[in-house]
Amino acid sequence: MAGLGFLWSIIIGLLAGAIAGWIMKGKGSGFLLNILLGLIGSVVGGWVYGLLGVSSSGGKWGALVMSTIGAIVLLFVVSLFRGKKD
């Protein structure tokens, strides 16, 4: 059952990417890229929380919130580099 934590991390990252894409609407990068950014955003969220000294002690829900915030930040940064397609 040691791999279950890793599996939950992936599931939470996938959910975070989907939620972040939904929240960012026009800033998203398509469903698959949003999910990939959600996985990376999980790491970014953990890093940002660490810098701020905030603990995500809310279990899986806290991790989902942290990951979603990280994914939103990452989607925003990516959207700045991509520019407008108009």
Secondary structure, DSSP 4 states (H G I P E B T S, - for coil): -TTHHHHHHHHHHHHHHHHHHHHHGGG---HHHHHHHHHHHHHHHHHHHHHHT----SHHHHHHHHHHHHHHHHHHHHHHHH----
